[in-house]
Amino acid sequence: MIIKCFIALFCIFFVKMKVIEELLMKYFIADLHFSDQRIIDYEKRPFDDAGAMNETVIRNWNEVVTESDEVYVAGDVGDESLISQLKGIKFLIKGNHDTKSNEAYRRCGFKEVYDYPIIIEGFWIVSHEPLYVSENMPYANIFGHVHNSPIYKDYSSHHYCVSVERIRYTPVAFDTIKSAVLDII
């Protein structure tokens, strides 16, 4: 009898944990460049000034991300003082413009900061700059850095670009990335 109760409780706990895990979302975004007026001209972003750009990105972010969701920023944050206004559990994979110490970024609101690419779910390499991933490799790359460069597609069977210009200045859900990439394979 005790063993049956234990097994029943374990099953209930396992099911609840699985439901909670499925409700938590993962999002990706790159190249925020908060408060950088130059990026608006350089990348032809549709904003009059950096303030308008910041407001749009923060609003878009907070409309889709909840406090318990994870968000992976694939580099180039810009004005890190704005990070505290963003919902979610935030992770930074540092980009070429992220020059402060990892501890400084943690103090601004990132749970963890990475100097190098990371691997998620054993298949997805998240990096700032695009990595070479061929059809013979068991990985796909989620990256930023290239902004609107026509040299790179938005996505293919082995990559997905999350530069803000390509994702309407809104974090993109991991499920969306998986669907786009895996549907091609």
BALOBA-1460 file (C-alpha; in Angstrom, 3 decimals):
// residues 185
<rec num="1" residu="m" x="0.000" y="0.000" z="0.000"/>
<rec num="2" residu="i" x="2.779" y="2.434" z="0.890"/>
<rec num="3" residu="i" x="4.606" y="1.624" z="-2.318"/>
<rec num="4" residu="k" x="1.449" y="2.262" z="-4.399"/>
<rec num="5" residu="c" x="0.963" y="5.653" z="-2.671"/>
<rec num="6" residu="f" x="4.596" y="6.548" z="-3.297"/>
<rec num="7" residu="i" x="4.326" y="5.592" z="-6.966"/>
<rec num="8" residu="a" x="1.091" y="7.585" z="-7.338"/>
<rec num="9" residu="l" x="2.646" y="10.663" z="-5.720"/>
<rec num="10" residu="f" x="5.741" y="10.313" z="-7.886"/>
<rec num="11" residu="c" x="3.600" y="10.093" z="-11.035"/>
<rec num="12" residu="i" x="1.588" y="13.171" z="-10.062"/>
<rec num="13" residu="f" x="4.795" y="15.106" z="-9.333"/>
<rec num="14" residu="f" x="6.363" y="14.006" z="-12.636"/>
<rec num="15" residu="v" x="3.285" y="14.994" z="-14.656"/>
<rec num="16" residu="k" x="3.106" y="18.414" z="-12.938"/>
<rec num="17" residu="m" x="6.806" y="19.043" z="-13.585"/>
<rec num="18" residu="k" x="6.392" y="18.083" z="-17.249"/>
<rec num="19" residu="v" x="3.416" y="20.447" z="-17.622"/>
<rec num="20" residu="i" x="5.357" y="23.287" z="-15.976"/>
<rec num="21" residu="e" x="8.372" y="22.623" z="-18.209"/>
<rec num="22" residu="e" x="6.180" y="22.744" z="-21.316"/>
<rec num="23" residu="l" x="4.618" y="26.042" z="-20.227"/>
<rec num="24" residu="l" x="7.996" y="27.730" z="-19.849"/>
<rec num="25" residu="m" x="9.095" y="29.244" z="-23.111"/>
<rec num="26" residu="k" x="12.516" y="29.957" z="-24.569"/>
<rec num="27" residu="y" x="13.082" y="32.984" z="-26.781"/>
<rec num="28" residu="f" x="16.022" y="34.285" z="-28.802"/>
<rec num="29" residu="i" x="17.066" y="37.746" z="-29.969"/>
<rec num="30" residu="a" x="20.306" y="39.487" z="-30.986"/>
<rec num="31" residu="d" x="21.753" y="42.881" z="-31.847"/>
<rec num="32" residu="l" x="19.607" y="45.022" z="-29.556"/>
<rec num="33" residu="h" x="22.163" y="47.864" z="-29.541"/>
<rec num="34" residu="f" x="20.089" y="49.727" z="-26.950"/>
<rec num="35" residu="s" x="20.572" y="53.536" z="-27.029"/>
<rec num="36" residu="d" x="22.882" y="53.409" z="-30.069"/>
<rec num="37" residu="q" x="21.800" y="56.172" z="-32.457"/>
<rec num="38" residu="r" x="24.398" y="55.133" z="-35.060"/>
<rec num="39" residu="i" x="22.881" y="51.676" z="-35.550"/>
<rec num="40" residu="i" x="19.631" y="53.270" z="-36.729"/>
<rec num="41" residu="d" x="21.413" y="54.890" z="-39.664"/>
<rec num="42" residu="y" x="23.873" y="52.069" z="-40.273"/>
<rec num="43" residu="e" x="21.214" y="49.343" z="-40.440"/>
<rec num="44" residu="k" x="18.377" y="51.595" z="-41.679"/>
<rec num="45" residu="r" x="16.228" y="50.761" z="-38.655"/>
<rec num="46" residu="p" x="12.732" y="52.289" z="-38.866"/>
<rec num="47" residu="f" x="13.086" y="54.637" z="-35.883"/>
<rec num="48" residu="d" x="13.535" y="58.393" z="-35.558"/>
<rec num="49" residu="d" x="15.880" y="58.072" z="-32.614"/>
<rec num="50" residu="a" x="17.386" y="55.628" z="-30.124"/>
<rec num="51" residu="g" x="14.695" y="56.379" z="-27.541"/>
<rec num="52" residu="a" x="11.942" y="55.262" z="-29.911"/>
<rec num="53" residu="m" x="13.950" y="52.151" z="-30.793"/>
<rec num="54" residu="n" x="14.475" y="51.303" z="-27.108"/>
<rec num="55" residu="e" x="10.776" y="51.773" z="-26.322"/>
<rec num="56" residu="t" x="9.707" y="49.546" z="-29.224"/>
<rec num="57" residu="v" x="12.089" y="46.707" z="-28.369"/>
<rec num="58" residu="i" x="11.187" y="46.823" z="-24.660"/>
<rec num="59" residu="r" x="7.439" y="46.903" z="-25.403"/>
<rec num="60" residu="n" x="7.667" y="44.085" z="-27.977"/>
<rec num="61" residu="w" x="9.806" y="41.985" z="-25.629"/>
<rec num="62" residu="n" x="7.493" y="42.417" z="-22.651"/>
<rec num="63" residu="e" x="4.390" y="41.659" z="-24.714"/>
<rec num="64" residu="v" x="5.595" y="38.132" z="-25.533"/>
<rec num="65" residu="v" x="7.937" y="37.179" z="-22.677"/>
<rec num="66" residu="t" x="6.709" y="36.333" z="-19.168"/>
<rec num="67" residu="e" x="8.775" y="36.581" z="-15.984"/>
<rec num="68" residu="s" x="9.384" y="32.808" z="-15.982"/>
<rec num="69" residu="d" x="10.421" y="32.504" z="-19.655"/>
<rec num="70" residu="e" x="14.063" y="32.186" z="-20.691"/>
<rec num="71" residu="v" x="15.507" y="34.632" z="-23.215"/>
<rec num="72" residu="y" x="18.868" y="34.092" z="-24.903"/>
<rec num="73" residu="v" x="20.449" y="37.296" z="-26.204"/>
<rec num="74" residu="a" x="22.961" y="36.381" z="-28.897"/>
<rec num="75" residu="g" x="25.132" y="39.429" z="-28.374"/>
<rec num="76" residu="d" x="25.353" y="43.182" z="-28.779"/>
<rec num="77" residu="v" x="23.160" y="44.459" z="-25.956"/>
<rec num="78" residu="g" x="24.145" y="48.128" z="-26.018"/>
<rec num="79" residu="d" x="22.972" y="50.176" z="-23.027"/>
<rec num="80" residu="e" x="22.802" y="47.444" z="-20.387"/>
<rec num="81" residu="s" x="20.982" y="49.698" z="-17.916"/>
<rec num="82" residu="l" x="17.755" y="48.905" z="-19.827"/>
<rec num="83" residu="i" x="18.001" y="45.151" z="-19.199"/>
<rec num="84" residu="s" x="16.186" y="45.501" z="-15.869"/>
<rec num="85" residu="q" x="13.075" y="46.666" z="-17.758"/>
<rec num="86" residu="l" x="12.855" y="43.367" z="-19.660"/>
<rec num="87" residu="k" x="10.814" y="40.399" z="-18.444"/>
<rec num="88" residu="g" x="12.191" y="36.898" z="-18.258"/>
<rec num="89" residu="i" x="15.256" y="35.002" z="-17.158"/>
<rec num="90" residu="k" x="17.945" y="36.412" z="-19.413"/>
<rec num="91" residu="f" x="21.133" y="34.798" z="-20.728"/>
<rec num="92" residu="l" x="23.803" y="36.626" z="-22.737"/>
<rec num="93" residu="i" x="26.107" y="35.069" z="-25.290"/>
<rec num="94" residu="k" x="28.520" y="37.969" z="-25.653"/>
<rec num="95" residu="g" x="28.948" y="39.707" z="-28.985"/>
<rec num="96" residu="n" x="31.722" y="41.873" z="-30.376"/>
<rec num="97" residu="h" x="30.202" y="45.021" z="-28.789"/>
<rec num="98" residu="d" x="29.697" y="43.450" z="-25.341"/>
<rec num="99" residu="t" x="32.967" y="44.563" z="-23.775"/>
<rec num="100" residu="k" x="32.105" y="44.757" z="-20.074"/>
<rec num="101" residu="s" x="32.924" y="42.002" z="-17.601"/>
<rec num="102" residu="n" x="30.569" y="39.060" z="-17.232"/>
<rec num="103" residu="e" x="29.898" y="40.165" z="-13.658"/>
<rec num="104" residu="a" x="28.842" y="43.637" z="-14.866"/>
<rec num="105" residu="y" x="26.260" y="42.046" z="-17.183"/>
<rec num="106" residu="r" x="25.040" y="39.786" z="-14.368"/>
<rec num="107" residu="r" x="24.538" y="42.847" z="-12.145"/>
<rec num="108" residu="c" x="22.389" y="44.372" z="-14.910"/>
<rec num="109" residu="g" x="20.013" y="41.416" z="-14.927"/>
<rec num="110" residu="f" x="21.493" y="38.512" z="-16.870"/>
<rec num="111" residu="k" x="21.318" y="35.186" z="-15.020"/>
<rec num="112" residu="e" x="24.360" y="33.932" z="-16.891"/>
<rec num="113" residu="v" x="26.849" y="35.361" z="-19.369"/>
<rec num="114" residu="y" x="28.867" y="33.323" z="-21.849"/>
<rec num="115" residu="d" x="32.057" y="34.324" z="-23.635"/>
<rec num="116" residu="y" x="31.703" y="31.538" z="-26.176"/>
<rec num="117" residu="p" x="28.867" y="29.801" z="-28.052"/>
<rec num="118" residu="i" x="26.637" y="27.442" z="-26.073"/>
<rec num="119" residu="i" x="24.779" y="24.283" z="-27.068"/>
<rec num="120" residu="i" x="21.097" y="23.844" z="-26.208"/>
<rec num="121" residu="e" x="19.300" y="20.499" z="-26.353"/>
<rec num="122" residu="g" x="22.388" y="18.870" z="-27.873"/>
<rec num="123" residu="f" x="21.627" y="20.261" z="-31.349"/>
<rec num="124" residu="w" x="21.377" y="24.075" z="-31.296"/>
<rec num="125" residu="i" x="24.587" y="26.109" z="-31.155"/>
<rec num="126" residu="v" x="23.801" y="29.660" z="-30.000"/>
<rec num="127" residu="s" x="26.470" y="32.197" z="-30.947"/>
<rec num="128" residu="h" x="26.788" y="35.857" z="-31.741"/>
<rec num="129" residu="e" x="28.482" y="35.457" z="-35.114"/>
<rec num="130" residu="p" x="27.310" y="32.807" z="-37.584"/>
<rec num="131" residu="l" x="29.225" y="29.550" z="-37.437"/>
<rec num="132" residu="y" x="29.949" y="27.203" z="-40.280"/>
<rec num="133" residu="v" x="27.544" y="24.289" z="-39.970"/>
<rec num="134" residu="s" x="27.321" y="21.864" z="-42.897"/>
<rec num="135" residu="e" x="24.651" y="19.319" z="-43.748"/>
<rec num="136" residu="n" x="27.002" y="16.607" z="-42.476"/>
<rec num="137" residu="m" x="27.116" y="18.066" z="-38.973"/>
<rec num="138" residu="p" x="24.584" y="17.187" z="-36.270"/>
<rec num="139" residu="y" x="23.993" y="20.835" z="-35.299"/>
<rec num="140" residu="a" x="22.099" y="23.962" z="-36.257"/>
<rec num="141" residu="n" x="23.236" y="27.502" z="-35.436"/>
<rec num="142" residu="i" x="21.139" y="30.300" z="-33.906"/>
<rec num="143" residu="f" x="23.017" y="33.576" z="-34.333"/>
<rec num="144" residu="g" x="22.904" y="37.335" z="-34.792"/>
<rec num="145" residu="h" x="25.632" y="39.804" z="-35.834"/>
<rec num="146" residu="v" x="24.736" y="39.986" z="-39.539"/>
<rec num="147" residu="h" x="21.700" y="42.261" z="-39.097"/>
<rec num="148" residu="n" x="20.135" y="42.703" z="-42.566"/>
<rec num="149" residu="s" x="23.068" y="41.456" z="-44.626"/>
<rec num="150" residu="p" x="21.734" y="39.861" z="-47.822"/>
<rec num="151" residu="i" x="24.595" y="37.349" z="-47.702"/>
<rec num="152" residu="y" x="22.663" y="35.395" z="-45.055"/>
<rec num="153" residu="k" x="19.163" y="33.952" z="-45.323"/>
<rec num="154" residu="d" x="16.776" y="34.366" z="-42.395"/>
<rec num="155" residu="y" x="16.963" y="30.607" z="-41.876"/>
<rec num="156" residu="s" x="17.941" y="27.353" z="-43.576"/>
<rec num="157" residu="s" x="18.152" y="23.693" z="-42.649"/>
<rec num="158" residu="h" x="21.132" y="24.452" z="-40.395"/>
<rec num="159" residu="h" x="20.766" y="28.016" z="-39.156"/>
<rec num="160" residu="y" x="18.383" y="30.718" z="-37.922"/>
<rec num="161" residu="c" x="19.291" y="34.401" z="-37.680"/>
<rec num="162" residu="v" x="17.796" y="36.256" z="-34.710"/>
<rec num="163" residu="s" x="19.108" y="39.757" z="-35.467"/>
<rec num="164" residu="v" x="16.328" y="42.149" z="-34.411"/>
<rec num="165" residu="e" x="15.880" y="43.515" z="-37.930"/>
<rec num="166" residu="r" x="14.842" y="40.049" z="-39.130"/>
<rec num="167" residu="i" x="12.450" y="39.239" z="-36.289"/>
<rec num="168" residu="r" x="10.449" y="42.491" z="-36.086"/>
<rec num="169" residu="y" x="12.343" y="43.722" z="-33.019"/>
<rec num="170" residu="t" x="10.650" y="41.013" z="-30.936"/>
<rec num="171" residu="p" x="12.158" y="37.896" z="-29.328"/>
<rec num="172" residu="v" x="11.377" y="34.821" z="-31.401"/>
<rec num="173" residu="a" x="10.086" y="31.661" z="-29.721"/>
<rec num="174" residu="f" x="12.281" y="28.573" z="-29.780"/>
<rec num="175" residu="d" x="9.322" y="26.587" z="-31.138"/>
<rec num="176" residu="t" x="9.197" y="28.938" z="-34.146"/>
<rec num="177" residu="i" x="12.903" y="28.409" z="-34.787"/>
<rec num="178" residu="k" x="12.584" y="24.636" z="-34.451"/>
<rec num="179" residu="s" x="9.637" y="24.529" z="-36.836"/>
<rec num="180" residu="a" x="11.365" y="26.651" z="-39.470"/>
<rec num="181" residu="v" x="14.649" y="24.754" z="-39.409"/>
<rec num="182" residu="l" x="13.400" y="21.213" z="-38.823"/>
<rec num="183" residu="d" x="10.664" y="21.499" z="-41.471"/>
<rec num="184" residu="i" x="13.404" y="22.011" z="-44.062"/>
<rec num="185" residu="i" x="15.533" y="19.045" z="-42.983"/>
